[in-house]
Amino acid sequence: MERKKRVLIVGLLGEQINQVKSRCANIEMRFWKTDENLAKLKTMVGSTDHVISLTNFINHATDTMIKNNTHCYTRVSGGISKVCSVLLTL
């Protein structure tokens, strides 16, 4: 059996996280909120298969750090529906 992809989603808020979890339960997801430490994000990026960020809700430093520390990075400008669409293509 193939293991679930580990995906890190950056920039969602609490209730949005719950909505994404319920729509895409077959994917192992981790979440980083913008009020958390960048060092924590860097560690999380290093232990995932793919990173998705909501570009409207992160700053340039966060975007650059992700870009420099992962090879599978998708930027999303939109909301929950767009994130779920990307997740379902992974």
HELIX and SHEET records of a PDB file:
HELIX    1   1 GLY A   14  ARG A   23  1                                  10    
HELIX    2   2 LEU A   38  GLY A   46  1                                   9    
HELIX    3   3 THR A   55  PHE A   57  5                                   3    
HELIX    4   4 HIS A   60  ASN A   69  1                                  10    
HELIX    5   5 ILE A   80  THR A   89  1                                  10    
SHEET    1   A 4 GLU A  28  TRP A  32  0                                        
SHEET    2   A 4 ARG A   6  VAL A  10  1                                        
SHEET    3   A 4 HIS A  50  LEU A  54  1                                        
SHEET    4   A 4 TYR A  73  VAL A  76  1                                        
END                                                                             
